[in-house]
Amino acid sequence: MKDFVRRQLIQTMTRWDCRDSHLWRASPRRLLFQVLSHVSGVRLSALEKKELAEALENLVRHKRLLQHAAAAAGQRHIELHLSKADTSSEYHAWERRLLALELLPWKSQSSEQPEPIRFSFPDSLYCRISTQLGHRKCQEFCETSNEIPYWSFLRLNTTRGPGNPEYQQISTELASLGYMTEQCKHIDNCLRVSGDGRVPVQQLDLYVRGRAEIQDESSQVIARLVDCEPAGTVVDLCSGAGGKSLAIATRLGRAGHLVLHEPRSRALQRAKSRLECSGLETGPCYHFVDAAELDTWKGKADWVLVDAPCSNTGSLRHHPECKYRCFEHEEDKREFARLLETQRQLLRKACGLLKDDGMLVYGTCSALVEENDCQVLWATSAASQLRLATVVTHSFLPEKGGSDGYYAAVLKKQPR
């Protein structure tokens, strides 16, 4: 790795660890963009960019193990390779982790370490999961969460399954490009696509033309739970970039209404673009609303989807940075408490949007009971005054080589 690129990488990771920085706990992908933007004057080959991306991924995913490996190797072995510049202790800490990544057999030695270090999980998070799942399942969960996904899931923009010519055509098209495809077990128009390394789905023609969308199978399952009528009114309360809204739109007809609310304006604009590219000729009427406009839909929704912001502990394979956001330091506990309160606020808001006998789907990509069953128990208790009753709940841990973990509950609003 070129020295200038190396320095930028370490400086970026130093900012990633700083709570006041805009890069605090950013994803490896965003960190890569940050480094590349600062070394734009340096010509990097595709191989060098791949090396940089893998280094950032490993530094985030295995932060704690690399720190331990650097310390255990003895100061002299690492100190010989440290830069001589008068830099901060934080800079040298990340430089040591990078040297451990490059010079030491850190993976082969990991089995000798205590499990939270071996899996690079903060103690408090590992303790929560171990208490909830038991020791053996906790180990399996951590191993699965540390997988680097070499596969993607596609949701085909079709209303039929494997018998559809479009389905067969896309499978054949991907096979001709060297990708392996297989039918997903929970959703009929979902394909698991794998290849040599990560699949660049966004560069494929079928994605650019809106014939397929990138969406984890777990997200597709949650969207499928919104079992709306073609003329129904559905509110996607945390629509993000519209992934689940796109799946729901295929089940709404021209007389239906799909209301998308998302506080982040850029994400909502992305949702608009994706819906325009979807090619749904008989789709519903779309409404993209802010907080004030959302109030005009009170008591009008047949279904409300709450894809709640959460700790992302069910999707750490794709978001390794989330291990540290709420669980690494004492002050992080306040962040987790804020998440729990936000989830309850969204449940209150969703209940107000529903008609009597309307249905609510509450979903997270969390593996923690505090964000899942505990929130549903609160929402259906007399104390919440929400008049909700549980219809069914679904809870799945991340699958090895498969979909992310998720939780979903279907609730019904009781008439007064």
C-alpha positions as a printed NumPy array, in Angstrom:
array([[  0.   ,   0.   ,   0.   ],
       [  1.384,   3.421,  -0.949],
       [  2.578,   5.464,   2.049],
       [  0.269,   8.41 ,   1.33 ],
       [ -2.747,   6.111,   1.016],
       [ -1.706,   4.32 ,   4.183],
       [ -1.572,   7.577,   6.147],
       [ -4.998,   8.599,   4.885],
       [ -6.413,   5.209,   5.863],
       [ -5.087,   5.504,   9.425],
       [ -6.261,   9.115,   9.765],
       [ -9.713,   8.091,   8.554],
       [ -9.921,   5.27 ,  11.11 ],
       [ -8.829,   7.71 ,  13.827],
       [-11.771,   9.955,  12.927],
       [-14.042,   6.885,  12.836],
       [-13.278,   6.417,  16.538],
       [-14.016,  10.066,  17.413],
       [-17.584,  10.669,  18.589],
       [-17.525,  14.297,  17.385],
       [-16.449,  13.355,  13.862],
       [-18.856,  13.037,  10.924],
       [-17.196,   9.661,  10.298],
       [-17.982,   8.285,  13.756],
       [-18.993,   4.637,  13.308],
       [-19.433,   5.055,   9.546],
       [-19.67 ,   1.957,   7.355],
       [-16.546,   0.492,   5.685],
       [-18.035,   1.524,   2.339],
       [-18.307,   5.153,   3.407],
       [-14.787,   5.038,   4.858],
       [-13.523,   3.778,   1.507],
       [-15.129,   6.731,  -0.299],
       [-13.546,   9.061,   2.262],
       [-10.03 ,   7.693,   1.735],
       [-10.366,   7.637,  -2.055],
       [-11.567,  11.25 ,  -2.084],
       [ -8.4  ,  12.296,  -0.217],
       [ -6.052,  10.366,  -2.509],
       [ -7.737,  11.285,  -5.787],
       [ -4.41 ,  12.638,  -7.066],
       [ -2.778,   9.229,  -6.652],
       [ -3.298,   6.644,  -9.375],
       [ -4.536,   3.416,  -7.797],
       [ -4.991,   0.159,  -9.666],
       [ -8.113,  -1.961,  -9.24 ],
       [ -6.039,  -4.366,  -7.137],
       [ -4.856,  -1.548,  -4.857],
       [ -8.429,  -0.315,  -4.387],
       [ -9.511,  -3.848,  -3.525],
       [ -6.662,  -4.122,  -0.994],
       [ -7.728,  -0.814,   0.562],
       [-11.383,  -1.882,   0.763],
       [-10.459,  -5.2  ,   2.405],
       [ -8.194,  -3.466,   4.929],
       [-10.983,  -1.088,   5.984],
       [-13.476,  -3.949,   6.206],
       [-11.165,  -5.997,   8.438],
       [-10.156,  -3.057,  10.625],
       [-13.806,  -2.338,  11.405],
       [-15.016,  -5.934,  11.632],
       [-12.059,  -7.227,  13.69 ],
       [-11.04 ,  -4.075,  15.543],
       [-10.803,  -5.662,  18.969],
       [ -9.015,  -8.835,  17.867],
       [ -6.415,  -6.854,  15.896],
       [ -5.8  ,  -4.582,  18.871],
       [ -5.232,  -7.623,  21.079],
       [ -2.987,  -9.291,  18.475],
       [ -0.796,  -6.182,  18.189],
       [ -0.363,  -6.002,  21.972],
       [  0.28 ,  -9.738,  22.348],
       [  2.941,  -9.769,  19.622],
       [  5.296,  -7.757,  21.789],
       [  6.094,  -4.101,  21.457],
       [  9.376,  -4.488,  19.554],
       [  7.944,  -6.425,  16.606],
       [  5.321,  -3.738,  15.975],
       [  7.366,  -0.705,  17.08 ],
       [ 10.01 ,  -1.409,  14.425],
       [  7.43 ,  -0.694,  11.739],
       [  5.704,   2.31 ,  13.325],
       [  6.008,   5.651,  11.558],
       [  8.417,   8.085,  13.195],
       [  6.15 ,  11.089,  12.804],
       [  5.005,  12.819,  15.984],
       [  1.382,  11.722,  15.747],
       [ -1.366,  11.181,  18.304],
       [ -1.759,   8.081,  20.441],
       [ -5.036,   7.391,  18.594],
       [ -3.169,   7.42 ,  15.272],
       [ -0.563,   4.966,  16.572],
       [ -3.29 ,   2.7  ,  17.987],
       [ -4.829,   2.319,  14.523],
       [ -1.396,   2.007,  12.919],
       [ -0.68 ,  -0.918,  15.254],
       [ -3.963,  -2.583,  14.275],
       [ -3.093,  -2.168,  10.595],
       [  0.377,  -3.632,  11.156],
       [ -1.173,  -6.577,  13.   ],
       [ -3.49 ,  -7.092,  10.029],
       [ -0.558,  -7.062,   7.606],
       [  2.189,  -8.821,   9.569],
       [  0.666, -11.19 ,  12.12 ],
       [ -1.234, -14.508,  11.853],
       [ -4.117, -12.923,  13.769],
       [ -6.806, -15.217,  12.37 ],
       [ -5.038, -18.452,  13.266],
       [ -4.393, -17.215,  16.808],
       [ -7.96 , -16.04 ,  17.426],
       [ -9.171, -19.407,  18.794],
       [ -6.881, -18.954,  21.807],
       [ -8.57 , -15.706,  22.87 ],
       [-11.614, -15.09 ,  25.098],
       [-14.726, -15.172,  22.942],
       [-15.598, -11.433,  23.003],
       [-12.049, -10.706,  21.759],
       [-12.059, -13.618,  19.318],
       [-15.269, -12.362,  17.692],
       [-14.416,  -8.657,  18.199],
       [-17.665,  -7.997,  20.05 ],
       [-17.937,  -5.422,  22.844],
       [-18.319,  -7.171,  26.202],
       [-21.777,  -5.735,  26.894],
       [-23.165,  -6.835,  23.509],
       [-21.658, -10.313,  23.773],
       [-23.087, -10.666,  27.283],
       [-26.579,  -9.619,  26.104],
       [-26.583, -12.113,  23.246],
       [-25.113, -14.936,  25.321],
       [-27.717, -14.402,  28.05 ],
       [-30.516, -14.332,  25.476],
       [-29.424, -17.223,  23.218],
       [-27.189, -19.389,  25.373],
       [-23.482, -20.052,  24.863],
       [-23.576, -22.322,  21.787],
       [-26.079, -20.251,  19.808],
       [-24.222, -17.085,  20.77 ],
       [-21.029, -18.494,  19.229],
       [-22.899, -19.405,  16.04 ],
       [-24.454, -15.941,  15.942],
       [-21.066, -14.216,  16.259],
       [-19.43 , -16.42 ,  13.624],
       [-22.273, -15.752,  11.19 ],
       [-22.201, -12.021,  11.945],
       [-18.503, -11.895,  11.022],
       [-18.999, -13.465,   7.593],
       [-18.09 , -11.206,   4.684],
       [-21.089, -11.578,   2.339],
       [-20.088, -12.756,  -1.122],
       [-23.727, -12.982,  -2.166],
       [-26.669, -10.659,  -2.701],
       [-30.425, -11.073,  -2.746],
       [-32.538,  -9.744,  -5.591],
       [-36.261,  -9.096,  -5.566],
       [-37.535,  -9.503,  -9.103],
       [-40.049,  -6.889, -10.19 ],
       [-42.689,  -9.431, -11.105],
       [-45.867, -10.643,  -9.452],
       [-45.25 , -14.294, -10.25 ],
       [-42.618, -16.799,  -9.226],
       [-40.262, -19.288, -10.932],
       [-42.726, -20.076, -13.745],
       [-42.538, -16.516, -15.03 ],
       [-40.456, -16.141, -18.246],
       [-38.894, -12.983, -16.757],
       [-37.675, -15.031, -13.797],
       [-36.059, -17.639, -16.038],
       [-34.597, -14.959, -18.289],
       [-32.913, -13.141, -15.401],
       [-31.503, -16.402, -14.003],
       [-30.072, -17.29 , -17.428],
       [-28.696, -13.777, -17.879],
       [-26.882, -13.877, -14.531],
       [-25.516, -17.367, -15.245],
       [-24.06 , -16.117, -18.549],
       [-22.17 , -13.449, -16.573],
       [-20.665, -16.093, -14.288],
       [-22.995, -15.722, -11.303],
       [-24.73 , -18.585,  -9.551],
       [-28.401, -18.166,  -8.672],
       [-30.755, -20.112,  -6.486],
       [-34.379, -19.784,  -5.485],
       [-34.925, -18.403,  -1.974],
       [-36.928, -20.548,   0.399],
       [-39.203, -17.887,   1.912],
       [-40.05 , -15.621,  -1.064],
       [-40.933, -16.958,  -4.515],
       [-39.632, -13.996,  -6.561],
       [-36.366, -13.683,  -4.624],
       [-33.005, -14.825,  -6.014],
       [-29.796, -15.42 ,  -4.094],
       [-26.906, -14.415,  -6.359],
       [-23.305, -15.363,  -5.61 ],
       [-19.995, -15.176,  -7.412],
       [-16.256, -14.795,  -6.956],
       [-16.209, -11.989,  -4.412],
       [-18.998,  -9.503,  -3.827],
       [-21.574,  -9.285,  -6.581],
       [-21.627,  -5.796,  -8.22 ],
       [-25.397,  -5.863,  -8.654],
       [-25.728,  -2.09 ,  -9.113],
       [-23.623,  -2.321, -12.273],
       [-25.81 ,  -4.994, -13.865],
       [-28.238,  -4.044, -16.628],
       [-31.178,  -5.754, -14.924],
       [-30.717,  -3.466, -11.883],
       [-30.177,  -0.282, -13.898],
       [-33.367,  -0.945, -15.89 ],
       [-35.417,  -1.611, -12.764],
       [-36.062,  -5.294, -13.508],
       [-34.719,  -6.288, -10.106],
       [-33.954,  -4.619,  -6.792],
       [-31.294,  -5.376,  -4.195],
       [-33.144,  -6.427,  -1.069],
       [-32.215,  -8.938,   1.597],
       [-34.614, -11.843,   1.879],
       [-35.421, -10.836,   5.462],
       [-36.614,  -7.407,   4.283],
       [-38.765,  -9.043,   1.637],
       [-40.386, -11.267,   4.266],
       [-41.289,  -8.229,   6.392],
       [-42.765,  -6.406,   3.381],
       [-44.776,  -9.511,   2.445],
       [-46.502,  -9.405,   5.853],
       [-48.316,  -6.24 ,   4.704],
       [-51.199,  -8.243,   3.242],
       [-53.133,  -5.313,   1.809],
       [-56.084,  -5.219,  -0.577],
       [-55.498,  -3.679,  -4.048],
       [-57.627,  -0.645,  -3.111],
       [-56.132,  -0.278,   0.363],
       [-54.186,   2.551,   1.973],
       [-50.716,   1.665,   3.243],
       [-48.333,   3.949,   5.141],
       [-44.617,   3.117,   5.139],
       [-43.665,   5.141,   8.187],
       [-39.867,   4.735,   7.901],
       [-39.584,   4.241,   4.157],
       [-35.861,   4.936,   3.786],
       [-34.954,   4.581,   0.124],
       [-38.197,   2.738,  -0.578],
       [-37.104,  -0.901,  -0.707],
       [-40.103,  -2.295,   1.166],
       [-42.453,   0.248,  -0.441],
       [-41.482,  -1.128,  -3.853],
       [-42.401,  -4.637,  -2.739],
       [-45.729,  -3.464,  -1.277],
       [-46.593,  -1.429,  -4.394],
       [-46.836,  -4.611,  -6.486],
       [-49.88 ,  -5.643,  -4.417],
       [-51.731,  -2.325,  -4.641],
       [-53.883,  -1.414,  -7.642],
       [-54.774,   1.927,  -9.215],
       [-57.339,   2.629,  -6.49 ],
       [-54.756,   2.073,  -3.749],
       [-52.667,   4.643,  -1.892],
       [-49.067,   4.191,  -0.757],
       [-47.831,   6.867,   1.647],
       [-44.071,   7.159,   2.174],
       [-42.637,   9.088,   5.107],
       [-38.899,   9.437,   5.685],
       [-37.177,  12.279,   7.613],
       [-34.046,  12.08 ,   5.42 ],
       [-34.85 ,  14.017,   2.251],
       [-32.138,  12.358,   0.143],
       [-33.435,   8.89 ,   1.001],
       [-36.994,   9.942,   0.124],
       [-35.795,  11.315,  -3.218],
       [-34.092,   7.991,  -3.863],
       [-37.392,   6.23 ,  -3.125],
       [-39.14 ,   8.416,  -5.729],
       [-36.547,   7.51 ,  -8.357],
       [-36.773,   3.795,  -7.617],
       [-40.566,   3.788,  -7.845],
       [-40.373,   5.608, -11.186],
       [-37.944,   2.993, -12.532],
       [-39.99 ,   0.039, -11.298],
       [-42.238,   0.008, -14.367],
       [-45.436,  -0.645, -12.394],
       [-48.095,   0.359, -14.91 ],
       [-51.049,  -0.453, -12.662],
       [-49.509,   0.784,  -9.429],
       [-51.127,   2.851,  -6.681],
       [-51.165,   6.579,  -6.097],
       [-47.931,   7.53 ,  -4.325],
       [-47.719,  10.178,  -1.611],
       [-44.325,  11.391,  -0.365],
       [-45.024,  13.272,   2.852],
       [-43.221,  15.196,   5.573],
       [-44.195,  15.161,   9.257],
       [-46.923,  17.807,   8.877],
       [-48.484,  16.133,   5.827],
       [-48.39 ,  12.765,   7.577],
       [-50.914,  14.044,  10.137],
       [-53.538,  14.37 ,   7.378],
       [-53.569,  10.555,   7.134],
       [-54.609,   9.997,  10.76 ],
       [-57.216,   7.271,  11.058],
       [-57.137,   6.504,   7.305],
       [-54.61 ,   3.68 ,   6.945],
       [-55.574,   0.042,   6.477],
       [-51.956,  -0.986,   7.045],
       [-48.931,   0.768,   8.545],
       [-45.408,  -0.585,   8.241],
       [-42.921,   0.478,  10.918],
       [-39.458,  -0.595,   9.796],
       [-37.995,   0.823,  12.975],
       [-34.478,   2.215,  13.395],
       [-32.62 ,  -0.254,  15.58 ],
       [-29.228,  -1.552,  16.688],
       [-28.854,  -3.585,  13.444],
       [-27.549,  -6.518,  15.474],
       [-29.271,  -8.937,  13.096],
       [-27.394,  -7.52 ,  10.098],
       [-23.854,  -7.092,  11.466],
       [-22.568,  -9.088,   8.511],
       [-23.453,  -6.105,   6.303],
       [-23.008,  -3.433,   8.995],
       [-20.051,  -4.429,  11.223],
       [-19.718,  -0.851,  12.483],
       [-23.01 ,  -1.24 ,  14.363],
       [-21.37 ,  -3.531,  16.93 ],
       [-19.805,  -0.45 ,  18.456],
       [-22.497,   2.236,  18.193],
       [-24.535,   1.322,  21.255],
       [-22.413,  -1.114,  23.209],
       [-18.704,  -0.265,  23.329],
       [-18.534,   2.497,  25.942],
       [-20.596,   3.534,  28.934],
       [-21.969,   6.61 ,  27.149],
       [-23.224,   4.372,  24.317],
       [-25.954,   3.104,  26.645],
       [-27.715,   6.453,  26.226],
       [-27.754,   5.912,  22.456],
       [-29.42 ,   2.524,  22.927],
       [-31.984,   4.048,  25.303],
       [-32.765,   6.711,  22.668],
       [-33.327,   3.986,  20.077],
       [-35.801,   2.202,  22.344],
       [-37.732,   5.427,  22.947],
       [-37.772,   6.222,  19.209],
       [-39.268,   2.792,  18.524],
       [-42.075,   3.461,  21.015],
       [-42.741,   6.89 ,  19.518],
       [-43.082,   5.294,  16.08 ],
       [-45.51 ,   2.69 ,  17.426],
       [-47.627,   5.503,  18.914],
       [-47.555,   7.416,  15.63 ],
       [-48.433,   4.304,  13.621],
       [-51.39 ,   3.495,  15.85 ],
       [-52.782,   6.999,  15.311],
       [-52.632,   6.538,  11.533],
       [-54.619,   3.29 ,  11.587],
       [-58.345,   2.871,  11.134],
       [-60.141,   0.756,  13.705],
       [-59.341,  -2.883,  12.885],
       [-56.366,  -1.652,  10.844],
       [-53.151,  -3.683,  10.827],
       [-49.631,  -2.708,  11.851],
       [-46.387,  -4.495,  10.965],
       [-43.521,  -3.695,  13.322],
       [-40.144,  -4.877,  12.057],
       [-36.48 ,  -4.573,  13.001],
       [-33.192,  -6.1  ,  11.897],
       [-32.237,  -6.521,  15.545],
       [-31.514,  -9.746,  17.404],
       [-32.127,  -8.171,  20.822],
       [-35.286,  -8.921,  22.763],
       [-35.389,  -5.358,  24.163],
       [-36.095,  -4.014,  20.665],
       [-38.426,  -6.813,  19.639],
       [-40.688,  -8.779,  21.974],
       [-40.339,  -6.237,  24.778],
       [-41.554,  -3.414,  22.533],
       [-44.51 ,  -5.465,  21.305],
       [-45.412,  -6.422,  24.88 ],
       [-45.38 ,  -2.727,  25.777],
       [-47.459,  -1.761,  22.713],
       [-50.133,  -4.352,  23.52 ],
       [-50.236,  -3.582,  27.249],
       [-52.872,  -1.412,  28.887],
       [-50.125,   1.004,  29.95 ],
       [-49.428,   2.06 ,  26.352],
       [-53.129,   2.894,  25.691],
       [-52.608,   1.992,  22.016],
       [-55.415,  -0.611,  21.802],
       [-53.19 ,  -3.029,  19.879],
       [-53.399,  -6.821,  19.921],
       [-50.763,  -9.249,  18.647],
       [-51.754, -11.374,  15.652],
       [-48.441, -13.129,  14.957],
       [-44.693, -12.647,  15.482],
       [-41.7  , -13.857,  13.47 ],
       [-38.124, -13.96 ,  14.727],
       [-35.087, -15.267,  12.843],
       [-31.363, -15.134,  13.534],
       [-28.946, -14.481,  10.647],
       [-28.37 , -17.594,   8.536],
       [-24.895, -18.767,   7.596],
       [-24.459, -17.863,   3.94 ],
       [-28.039, -16.618,   3.864],
       [-30.345, -13.816,   4.936],
       [-29.916, -11.372,   7.799],
       [-31.652, -11.759,  11.125],
       [-34.941,  -9.962,  11.613],
       [-37.997,  -9.628,  13.805],
       [-41.547,  -8.819,  12.747],
       [-44.866,  -8.605,  14.545],
       [-48.32 ,  -8.132,  13.032],
       [-50.624,  -6.154,  15.338],
       [-54.294,  -5.192,  15.046],
       [-55.907,  -1.986,  16.298],
       [-58.935,  -2.718,  18.445],
       [-62.066,  -0.548,  18.054],
       [-63.066,   1.578,  21.038]])
